[in-house]
Amino acid sequence: MKRMVLFMVLMALGSCATYAPKKYNELKFDKDISWPNYKIHSFVSKNKIKFFVIEDSELPLIRIQMYVKGGRSVVPSGKEGLDFILAQMILNGGTKKYPEEQFNVFLEDRAVEFYIDFDFLNAVVNIDLLSKDFYEVMPVILDSLAHPNFTKENFELAKKRLKSIIARRNDNQEEIGHREFKRIVYGKDSIYGRIPTYESVDNITMQDVLDFHKRLFVGSNLLVGIVGDLQVKDIKNRVLDLFSLFPKGQEVVFDFPEPPYNGGEKFIVDSKDSNQAFIILGHLGDYRLNPDYGALQVMNMVLSGGFSGRLFENIRTRKGLAYSVYSHFGCERYFPGIFFVALKTKNSSVTDAILAVIDELKKIKEHGCSAKEVEDAKEQFLNSIVFRYDSPRKVMERRLYYELRDMDPNSFLKLIDDIKKVSENDVSRVAKKYLDVDKLDILVVGDKKQLENELKGLGNWREWELD
């Protein structure tokens, strides 16, 4: 069965980098700022599920988005891939009343879109359906989530599918680069760098799936966003009744270790018979609640703000050293994000491209930027806001995003205020403080044999083995 679903990956607006990151206290605001145009109703059930509802009668549709706190971060070491297997078994197992194919037919006949995806901090369950089918469909789907029909056949099928994904995951240079660079910065064996392997998949048992499901799918871990053609006063009691089948359980508490970061190393992943290379370089980032977050967001726009960004204009347009080039300053809520610059170039230009990126980072660190660059970056950021929250669904996604991270629900509007206040001096200050050009890790994904002579002038390189 194929059910196509649009799933928006919620990521923190990237921006931060430092080498002795500090955890910042929760931000508090003097005044209450309302979300524009959309009223969010909220209530909590007896089994501790938090509900958020936006009424939207434009179309006869309802979207339910459930955040299940925990995600890949609570998968036991040595059982990597357990999250994928659980999701597949829920989606394909159905319920006791509607097992497997009957479950799929039930959803397809009503044009229901149902999908589960695991992120590092949480699982996201997306359900899209016609409003007239809400009370017929939701009991069935919630039963599949609270009381999955796990079978040995679906267990083995899920493991087979995951092994097939593992077999294909090294087909794309850029995907390899981003995945493995994260593991270089955070540590391959750290909680942030673990990935599924054939061995870890073989280690997973049916009991592991049962225990993982039991830990995550409880009321204390659930955040539920409902958007669509409904009236809160009419559905509240029925919704509370529908979701009462989840036990209260114990909430997952996030407590992440500091990454064991050193930096300044150079690696190559051998991508044989390729006439081009993917390059990614950077270092450890910082926390989302850093008061400098807004200024770092603007600094990143100066570097990588589309066609007018320094990286694109100087490295691609003027020097012709890259097919594409972009940067990101990552700040996570509970652990440091990652700063990186990524680009793709032909093999003969790898050294020049790396040196050009380092030169651009040195320039902004040592000399800052102009007032015009700052104003252009701020304008570009603020102009893009209309597309970030132009629908009730997007507003709800961001509301759940902040709730999961225990952040003020108006954090994005606070960020807008901060962006407006950023000055040329602020960008210069944060560039000096947070960029550490001497601590850059560098990863090149390309043909090792063709690149050996090209990379000699940049020092010693080690081959990075893929799992």
MARVO-733410 format. One line per field, with one value per residue (C-alpha): residue number from 1; residue in three letters; x, y, z. Coordinates in steps of 0.1 Angstrom, whole numbers. Example, Ala and Ser with C-alpha at 12.3 -4.5 7.8 and 13.67 -1.06 7.14 Angstrom:
<rs>
voti: c(1, 2)
dolo: c(ALA, SER)
X: c(123, 137)
Y: c(-45, -11)
Z: c(78, 71)
</rs>
This chain:
<rs>
voti: c(1, 2, 3, 4, 5, 6, 7, 8, 9, 10, 11, 12, 13, 14, 15, 16, 17, 18, 19, 20, 21, 22, 23, 24, 25, 26, 27, 28, 29, 30, 31, 32, 33, 34, 35, 36, 37, 38, 39, 40, 41, 42, 43, 44, 45, 46, 47, 48, 49, 50, 51, 52, 53, 54, 55, 56, 57, 58, 59, 60, 61, 62, 63, 64, 65, 66, 67, 68, 69, 70, 71, 72, 73, 74, 75, 76, 77, 78, 79, 80, 81, 82, 83, 84, 85, 86, 87, 88, 89, 90, 91, 92, 93, 94, 95, 96, 97, 98, 99, 100, 101, 102, 103, 104, 105, 106, 107, 108, 109, 110, 111, 112, 113, 114, 115, 116, 117, 118, 119, 120, 121, 122, 123, 124, 125, 126, 127, 128, 129, 130, 131, 132, 133, 134, 135, 136, 137, 138, 139, 140, 141, 142, 143, 144, 145, 146, 147, 148, 149, 150, 151, 152, 153, 154, 155, 156, 157, 158, 159, 160, 161, 162, 163, 164, 165, 166, 167, 168, 169, 170, 171, 172, 173, 174, 175, 176, 177, 178, 179, 180, 181, 182, 183, 184, 185, 186, 187, 188, 189, 190, 191, 192, 193, 194, 195, 196, 197, 198, 199, 200, 201, 202, 203, 204, 205, 206, 207, 208, 209, 210, 211, 212, 213, 214, 215, 216, 217, 218, 219, 220, 221, 222, 223, 224, 225, 226, 227, 228, 229, 230, 231, 232, 233, 234, 235, 236, 237, 238, 239, 240, 241, 242, 243, 244, 245, 246, 247, 248, 249, 250, 251, 252, 253, 254, 255, 256, 257, 258, 259, 260, 261, 262, 263, 264, 265, 266, 267, 268, 269, 270, 271, 272, 273, 274, 275, 276, 277, 278, 279, 280, 281, 282, 283, 284, 285, 286, 287, 288, 289, 290, 291, 292, 293, 294, 295, 296, 297, 298, 299, 300, 301, 302, 303, 304, 305, 306, 307, 308, 309, 310, 311, 312, 313, 314, 315, 316, 317, 318, 319, 320, 321, 322, 323, 324, 325, 326, 327, 328, 329, 330, 331, 332, 333, 334, 335, 336, 337, 338, 339, 340, 341, 342, 343, 344, 345, 346, 347, 348, 349, 350, 351, 352, 353, 354, 355, 356, 357, 358, 359, 360, 361, 362, 363, 364, 365, 366, 367, 368, 369, 370, 371, 372, 373, 374, 375, 376, 377, 378, 379, 380, 381, 382, 383, 384, 385, 386, 387, 388, 389, 390, 391, 392, 393, 394, 395, 396, 397, 398, 399, 400, 401, 402, 403, 404, 405, 406, 407, 408, 409, 410, 411, 412, 413, 414, 415, 416, 417, 418, 419, 420, 421, 422, 423, 424, 425, 426, 427, 428, 429, 430, 431, 432, 433, 434, 435, 436, 437, 438, 439, 440, 441, 442, 443, 444, 445, 446, 447, 448, 449, 450, 451, 452, 453, 454, 455, 456, 457, 458, 459, 460, 461, 462, 463, 464, 465, 466, 467)
dolo: c(MET, LYS, ARG, MET, VAL, LEU, PHE, MET, VAL, LEU, MET, ALA, LEU, GLY, SER, CYS, ALA, THR, TYR, ALA, PRO, LYS, LYS, TYR, ASN, GLU, LEU, LYS, PHE, ASP, LYS, ASP, ILE, SER, TRP, PRO, ASN, TYR, LYS, ILE, HIS, SER, PHE, VAL, SER, LYS, ASN, LYS, ILE, LYS, PHE, PHE, VAL, ILE, GLU, ASP, SER, GLU, LEU, PRO, LEU, ILE, ARG, ILE, GLN, MET, TYR, VAL, LYS, GLY, GLY, ARG, SER, VAL, VAL, PRO, SER, GLY, LYS, GLU, GLY, LEU, ASP, PHE, ILE, LEU, ALA, GLN, MET, ILE, LEU, ASN, GLY, GLY, THR, LYS, LYS, TYR, PRO, GLU, GLU, GLN, PHE, ASN, VAL, PHE, LEU, GLU, ASP, ARG, ALA, VAL, GLU, PHE, TYR, ILE, ASP, PHE, ASP, PHE, LEU, ASN, ALA, VAL, VAL, ASN, ILE, ASP, LEU, LEU, SER, LYS, ASP, PHE, TYR, GLU, VAL, MET, PRO, VAL, ILE, LEU, ASP, SER, LEU, ALA, HIS, PRO, ASN, PHE, THR, LYS, GLU, ASN, PHE, GLU, LEU, ALA, LYS, LYS, ARG, LEU, LYS, SER, ILE, ILE, ALA, ARG, ARG, ASN, ASP, ASN, GLN, GLU, GLU, ILE, GLY, HIS, ARG, GLU, PHE, LYS, ARG, ILE, VAL, TYR, GLY, LYS, ASP, SER, ILE, TYR, GLY, ARG, ILE, PRO, THR, TYR, GLU, SER, VAL, ASP, ASN, ILE, THR, MET, GLN, ASP, VAL, LEU, ASP, PHE, HIS, LYS, ARG, LEU, PHE, VAL, GLY, SER, ASN, LEU, LEU, VAL, GLY, ILE, VAL, GLY, ASP, LEU, GLN, VAL, LYS, ASP, ILE, LYS, ASN, ARG, VAL, LEU, ASP, LEU, PHE, SER, LEU, PHE, PRO, LYS, GLY, GLN, GLU, VAL, VAL, PHE, ASP, PHE, PRO, GLU, PRO, PRO, TYR, ASN, GLY, GLY, GLU, LYS, PHE, ILE, VAL, ASP, SER, LYS, ASP, SER, ASN, GLN, ALA, PHE, ILE, ILE, LEU, GLY, HIS, LEU, GLY, ASP, TYR, ARG, LEU, ASN, PRO, ASP, TYR, GLY, ALA, LEU, GLN, VAL, MET, ASN, MET, VAL, LEU, SER, GLY, GLY, PHE, SER, GLY, ARG, LEU, PHE, GLU, ASN, ILE, ARG, THR, ARG, LYS, GLY, LEU, ALA, TYR, SER, VAL, TYR, SER, HIS, PHE, GLY, CYS, GLU, ARG, TYR, PHE, PRO, GLY, ILE, PHE, PHE, VAL, ALA, LEU, LYS, THR, LYS, ASN, SER, SER, VAL, THR, ASP, ALA, ILE, LEU, ALA, VAL, ILE, ASP, GLU, LEU, LYS, LYS, ILE, LYS, GLU, HIS, GLY, CYS, SER, ALA, LYS, GLU, VAL, GLU, ASP, ALA, LYS, GLU, GLN, PHE, LEU, ASN, SER, ILE, VAL, PHE, ARG, TYR, ASP, SER, PRO, ARG, LYS, VAL, MET, GLU, ARG, ARG, LEU, TYR, TYR, GLU, LEU, ARG, ASP, MET, ASP, PRO, ASN, SER, PHE, LEU, LYS, LEU, ILE, ASP, ASP, ILE, LYS, LYS, VAL, SER, GLU, ASN, ASP, VAL, SER, ARG, VAL, ALA, LYS, LYS, TYR, LEU, ASP, VAL, ASP, LYS, LEU, ASP, ILE, LEU, VAL, VAL, GLY, ASP, LYS, LYS, GLN, LEU, GLU, ASN, GLU, LEU, LYS, GLY, LEU, GLY, ASN, TRP, ARG, GLU, TRP, GLU, LEU, ASP)
X: c(0, 12, -1, 17, 20, 35, 57, 75, 107, 108, 142, 155, 163, 200, 225, 253, 289, 314, 337, 329, 291, 271, 235, 214, 185, 150, 141, 112, 94, 77, 47, 25, 27, -1, 3, -8, -44, -48, -62, -47, -70, -53, -63, -48, -64, -64, -37, -15, -18, -14, -38, -36, -64, -68, -103, -100, -132, -117, -117, -136, -103, -86, -50, -39, -2, 11, 45, 57, 85, 117, 125, 158, 176, 161, 169, 192, 228, 234, 197, 200, 171, 145, 126, 122, 110, 84, 70, 68, 51, 25, 18, 15, 1, -32, -54, -71, -103, -86, -54, -28, -45, -79, -64, -48, -81, -100, -78, -75, -113, -116, -86, -68, -31, -13, 24, 49, 85, 111, 134, 162, 139, 105, 83, 58, 25, 7, -30, -49, -86, -120, -137, -168, -148, -131, -151, -151, -114, -97, -108, -92, -59, -56, -62, -33, -11, -20, -25, -6, -12, 24, 31, 63, 58, 57, 87, 108, 95, 105, 140, 144, 132, 157, 186, 176, 179, 212, 225, 216, 225, 260, 248, 248, 279, 260, 240, 272, 288, 261, 256, 292, 303, 278, 294, 329, 319, 298, 317, 308, 298, 281, 243, 243, 263, 249, 233, 217, 240, 233, 245, 223, 193, 200, 203, 167, 141, 103, 105, 127, 99, 72, 93, 101, 65, 54, 79, 70, 33, 19, -1, 28, 48, 21, 15, -14, -21, -54, -61, -92, -129, -141, -153, -134, -165, -181, -152, -133, -150, -151, -114, -106, -125, -109, -74, -82, -70, -33, -20, -6, 29, 61, 74, 108, 132, 158, 194, 221, 259, 283, 298, 335, 347, 383, 382, 407, 409, 408, 391, 383, 355, 365, 338, 353, 351, 337, 350, 336, 337, 314, 331, 318, 338, 328, 328, 306, 277, 258, 225, 192, 187, 220, 211, 234, 211, 196, 229, 243, 213, 220, 257, 248, 226, 255, 275, 249, 219, 211, 227, 238, 256, 293, 299, 278, 289, 327, 332, 307, 300, 334, 358, 338, 350, 317, 284, 267, 278, 258, 263, 243, 248, 230, 217, 198, 178, 194, 228, 251, 242, 267, 282, 291, 298, 291, 299, 303, 331, 352, 382, 408, 393, 390, 420, 412, 376, 385, 410, 384, 359, 384, 394, 357, 354, 386, 374, 341, 358, 386, 369, 332, 308, 292, 261, 245, 252, 236, 205, 202, 204, 178, 155, 159, 151, 121, 107, 108, 87, 54, 61, 70, 37, 12, -12, -27, -8, 26, 16, 6, 38, 59, 37, 44, 80, 84, 63, 84, 115, 100, 104, 82, 55, 63, 100, 98, 82, 109, 135, 120, 124, 160, 167, 154, 178, 209, 236, 268, 287, 267, 276, 313, 312, 296, 318, 349, 335, 320, 339, 371, 388, 417, 392, 375, 369, 370, 354, 358, 337, 354, 376, 406, 430, 422, 424, 456, 479, 452, 450, 487, 491, 465, 483, 476, 443, 428, 403, 369, 354, 317, 296)
Y: c(0, 35, 64, 96, 121, 155, 155, 188, 182, 206, 220, 247, 278, 273, 296, 292, 280, 279, 256, 258, 259, 268, 259, 290, 295, 295, 329, 348, 377, 407, 407, 380, 378, 361, 340, 360, 354, 319, 312, 280, 263, 240, 215, 185, 151, 130, 107, 138, 142, 179, 190, 221, 229, 254, 258, 262, 257, 267, 231, 200, 185, 177, 171, 154, 156, 137, 142, 112, 124, 102, 93, 79, 94, 67, 37, 14, 12, -17, -17, 12, 9, 0, 32, 23, -12, 0, 26, 0, -25, 0, 12, -23, -43, -26, -37, -69, -58, -45, -65, -57, -55, -48, -19, -5, -9, 8, 38, 39, 37, 69, 86, 88, 96, 80, 81, 78, 91, 92, 121, 123, 138, 124, 104, 123, 107, 125, 118, 136, 129, 143, 160, 139, 107, 119, 99, 68, 68, 80, 51, 27, 46, 53, 16, 8, 32, 22, -15, -24, -58, -69, -101, -121, -117, -79, -79, -98, -77, -44, -57, -67, -32, -15, -37, -27, 10, 4, -13, 18, 46, 52, 58, 96, 117, 146, 122, 105, 138, 152, 120, 112, 148, 148, 116, 132, 162, 145, 112, 80, 61, 90, 91, 117, 97, 62, 48, 14, -13, -49, -61, -37, -48, -84, -76, -63, -88, -87, -80, -49, -36, -43, -26, 4, 9, 6, 33, 58, 56, 68, 99, 117, 116, 127, 162, 163, 191, 192, 216, 217, 219, 215, 234, 229, 232, 203, 179, 184, 158, 133, 138, 133, 100, 88, 93, 78, 44, 55, 48, 78, 62, 80, 109, 107, 133, 147, 148, 147, 146, 172, 159, 149, 174, 181, 194, 203, 169, 160, 129, 115, 90, 70, 74, 55, 65, 99, 130, 154, 157, 168, 188, 197, 216, 231, 226, 222, 247, 260, 260, 275, 296, 315, 352, 357, 334, 363, 379, 345, 340, 372, 363, 331, 350, 373, 341, 320, 342, 328, 344, 374, 355, 358, 321, 319, 352, 347, 310, 300, 331, 349, 320, 292, 268, 251, 239, 249, 262, 269, 272, 265, 274, 248, 254, 227, 230, 203, 199, 219, 220, 219, 247, 237, 249, 225, 226, 204, 208, 190, 169, 193, 222, 206, 223, 257, 254, 244, 273, 297, 288, 291, 326, 337, 326, 344, 376, 378, 368, 393, 422, 417, 429, 461, 478, 471, 434, 433, 452, 430, 399, 411, 421, 387, 369, 390, 388, 350, 350, 352, 318, 302, 307, 312, 284, 271, 238, 255, 275, 243, 225, 253, 253, 216, 221, 246, 226, 195, 216, 234, 267, 298, 294, 329, 322, 328, 362, 370, 360, 384, 412, 402, 401, 436, 449, 432, 457, 456, 456, 426, 405, 414, 405, 371, 362, 369, 350, 319, 311, 291, 286, 267, 241, 232, 195, 188, 159, 152, 125, 117, 93, 88, 78, 108, 132, 121, 146, 173, 171, 168, 206, 207, 184, 149, 131, 100, 77, 77, 42, 39, 15)
Z: c(0, -8, 12, 2, 31, 33, 64, 74, 92, 122, 127, 148, 129, 125, 141, 166, 171, 200, 217, 254, 251, 281, 289, 291, 314, 300, 284, 300, 283, 299, 277, 262, 224, 205, 174, 144, 132, 147, 182, 197, 223, 247, 274, 292, 297, 329, 314, 309, 271, 261, 233, 211, 186, 158, 142, 104, 84, 50, 38, 52, 64, 97, 104, 136, 145, 175, 190, 209, 232, 232, 196, 185, 215, 238, 216, 236, 225, 202, 190, 165, 140, 167, 160, 123, 130, 156, 131, 103, 125, 137, 101, 86, 116, 121, 150, 162, 145, 113, 109, 82, 48, 63, 81, 49, 30, 57, 55, 17, 13, 33, 17, 51, 51, 81, 87, 115, 114, 141, 148, 174, 201, 191, 168, 147, 138, 110, 103, 75, 69, 59, 88, 83, 89, 121, 146, 125, 117, 148, 171, 146, 142, 180, 187, 162, 181, 217, 210, 179, 163, 163, 143, 136, 99, 101, 125, 100, 71, 89, 96, 59, 48, 71, 59, 23, 33, 50, 17, -3, 21, 6, -29, -26, -18, -2, 20, 31, 38, 61, 79, 85, 93, 122, 135, 132, 152, 178, 180, 160, 191, 210, 214, 186, 161, 163, 132, 123, 111, 99, 133, 153, 133, 140, 177, 179, 192, 193, 231, 223, 201, 228, 255, 233, 224, 260, 271, 244, 237, 270, 278, 296, 264, 240, 225, 201, 176, 158, 130, 108, 102, 138, 169, 201, 223, 203, 201, 234, 255, 227, 219, 256, 255, 223, 237, 271, 259, 264, 299, 318, 320, 328, 308, 291, 306, 283, 298, 271, 277, 263, 230, 234, 209, 198, 162, 136, 118, 81, 67, 33, 24, -7, -33, -61, -98, -91, -110, -84, -46, -18, 9, 43, 70, 104, 141, 172, 175, 205, 223, 210, 241, 236, 238, 207, 186, 166, 157, 146, 124, 107, 104, 87, 63, 54, 46, 30, 21, -13, -44, -25, 3, 5, -1, -32, -47, -41, -43, -70, -90, -90, -87, -102, -76, -67, -82, -50, -16, 16, 54, 85, 122, 143, 178, 196, 227, 248, 233, 210, 173, 144, 123, 87, 53, 25, -12, -43, -68, -94, -82, -95, -75, -41, -25, -39, -28, 8, 10, -4, 23, 50, 36, 37, 73, 83, 66, 85, 117, 115, 96, 102, 75, 62, 75, 41, 43, 77, 66, 35, 56, 80, 53, 36, 68, 77, 42, 44, 75, 56, 41, 74, 91, 63, 74, 106, 101, 101, 132, 149, 140, 155, 186, 191, 183, 211, 236, 231, 239, 269, 252, 254, 227, 214, 209, 172, 176, 202, 175, 151, 176, 182, 144, 140, 167, 152, 142, 122, 155, 168, 137, 140, 177, 173, 143, 164, 194, 178, 147, 153, 119, 135, 149, 116, 109, 72, 54, 16, -1, -33, -52, -29, -57, -78, -48, -32, -49, -48, -10, -1, 4, 31, 56, 68, 59, 73, 56, 73, 73, 67, 88)
</rs>
